[in-house]
C-alpha cells in the first residue's frame, strides 16, 4: 500500500474559506464524518486543519549561518494549503476516489500526491 497526501487548498477567488458560521459548521460535521469513515476502514494515517497562512513562519538555514526567519507563508500566492490527510491506500484510483469524497466534505479543492517509496 502507498501513502498519499490529500491536501485541501483555499483561494481568495476559487474555494474561498466560508465566513458564514453555519457553512463552516456544516463543513466541520462533514469532515468529521469522513474522518470517522477513514479510521473505521483503517486508511487513516494522520490529518489536520491548519491555521491561516498569516500564522506561518518560514525558516531558511541554507546560508550556513544563523537561520533567517520570515513571518508569513513561503509563497505569496492566492492559494494556500488549509488542511490535509495522509492515507494509506492500494493505488492512485483509490486516492482519487477518497479525494472526491474529501472535496465534497470540506467544500474545497483537494490535491492528491503519493509519498516517495522508502
Secondary structure, 3 states (H helix, E strand, C coil): CEEEEEEEEEECCCCCCCCCHHHHHHHHHHHHHHHHHHHHCCCEEEEEECCCHHHCEEEECCCCCCCEEEECCCCCCCEEEEEEEEEEECCHHHHHHHHHHHHHHHCCEEEEEECCCC
